[in-house]
């Protein structure tokens, strides 16, 4: 894949060397994400943030990443604030808004909608999640997090053992992450879910064809005893026909400190794409894990800014000159040195 000017729509676009290049650039963004330096390399550029489905982390992370590179952000949040409610097509919206922006990030509840939008856009489009299909930038930040967490113990991504837990049928983050993991060697994945919410069979087949060892289970405790990563997901209530249907599965696979201590290895890393459902009937990752040093969910969210900065820098072809347009910060920085 050539990054310059590319749409970022699916993990299928990426090869292993593309991921390495992206992660190398993400590493270089650290001083700017931590506010140790300021760069204006994208000064004058505009990001169109178009989110037609609820979002906190992805929307703000994309916006923050663009701002940290010196660009400006314009946002549309919800159908009710867009011309789509008047019957405008995605293609017409794309033709218009791509005239106002230099790059667009879009989230939409319908599968394939972002690719449909991108087909009519005059500028690069990044997929912030299209229904239950994919969430490619989340998978990239997840893998970047895995790489960093494994490096603490002198490990790499190759040879990873990972348990994916929860709603694997509708969880687009795991769909994209499964595709990404298939690029690596000696990967073992345990899929832990109710049988009604198992990972789509075509993704399982693709992983196995790529050499990934895949096991399927409905037993949480036995599935997390010998893995490097426990990747938990929430029940995707918005993909079900009703709340009552989603409630049938909510709270099935809860991880707390007691279960972690009894069944996990001491260095097992806990991940979650967030938001975690902390309501009493769900509580998929208990708050009593918050002091566990292996809980990586907030480091994971922070890494999203680094990866999205790197994507913007590569797609807009400024990765080579970020430092050239930089200077020291001028304000008090509360972040640790």
Secondary structure, DSSP 8 states (H G I E B T S, - for coil): ---TT--B--GGG--HHHHHHHHHHHHHTHHHHTTSEEE-TTTT-EEEEEESS--SHHHHHHHHHHHHTT-EEEEEESGGGSGGGGT--HHHHHHHHTTT-SEEEEEESSTTHHHHHHTT-SSEEEEEEETTS--HHHHHHHHHHHHHHHHTTT--STT-EEEEES-TTT-HHHHHHHHHHTTSSS-EEEEES-GGG---HHHHHHHHHTT-EEEEES-HHHHSTT-SEEEE----GGGSS-HHHHHTTTTSS-B-HHHHHHHS-TT-EEEE-S----STTT-SB-GGGTT-TTB-HHHHHHHHHHHHHHHHHHHTT-GGGTGGGEEE--S---S--
